[in-house]
Amino acid sequence: MMQTVLLISMMLLALAITGCLFRVLKGPSIADRIAALDTIGVNVAAEVAVAGAYMRSTAYFELVLLIGILAFIGTVALARYMERGRVLNAPDDSAGD
């Protein structure tokens, strides 16, 4: 019974990832695309966690943390790029001319 619930959960998460992928490709604005990418990261982490529970292994949970951290860093970097036009606070090359 529990295995069936976990399989259905994995299928629903895959469907959610597919819907978010559609929003990434067709999104009306860049903010919608960034939100969809962040949601894909969360859904992939959930998919890995459910797969770990399905296989009855705790080895996948470190991967869930890694995916979460990378998704967060990617979202912050894209948001900073949208706001400032660059990700890092590097000095301008044209300032010395």
N, C-alpha and C positions, 0 to 999 in steps of 0.2 A: 504493500500500500504506500509506504513512504517513498519507495523508489519511483513509483508512478507520479507522485506529487513533484518530486525533484525533476523528473523528465519533463513534465508539463511546464514547470517553472523555467527550465532551460529553453524550451521552445518559445515561451512568451517573452523571455529576455532577448532571444534572437530576433523575434518580431519587432520588439522595441528598438533594437539596434538598427534594424532595417529602416524603420520609420525615421529615426534620427539621421541616418545616412541620406535619405531623401531630402531632409531639411538642410543638410550640409550642402548638397548639390544644387538645390533649387531655392534656398533661403532668400527672402526678399532683401535682407540687409546683412551686413557683416556681423552685427551683434547676434542675430538669429543663428548664424552659422557657428559662431563661437559657443553659444549656449548649447547648440546641438552637439558639438564636439565634446564639450564637458559632460553632457549627458551620456554620450557614447562611452566615455571613460568610466563613468559610474556603472553603466550597464555591463561593460566588459568585466569590471571588478566583481560585480554581483554574479555574473556568469561563471567566473572562475571559482568563486566561493561555493556556489551551488554544485559545480562539478566536483570540487573537493569533498563536499558532503556526500555526493552521490557515490564517489569512490571510497568513502570512509578513510580519507587520508588528510592529515594536517599539513602536509608538505606544500599545499597550494596557498595557504593563508599568508605566507610571506610574499608571494607573488601578488596577492590582493593589495597588500600595503604598498608595494612598489608601483603598481598600476595607479593606485590612488594618488601617490606623490607625483608621479609623472603627469597625470591628468591635471592636477592642481597647478603645477609649474607651467604647463602648456597654456592653461587658461589665463594665468596671470601674465605670461609673456605676450599673448595675443591681445589682451586688454591694454597692456602698456603700449604695445605697438599702435593700437587704434587711437589711444589718447595722445601720444607724443610723436608718433612717426618713427620711433626707434625703441629698442628694448633695453639697451644698456645706456648708462649715462656717460658715454664717451664724449670727449671734447670735440668740438667742431673743427674740421680741417681748414675751413675758410676763415677762422678767427685770426690767424697770424698774417693774412694777406692784407 
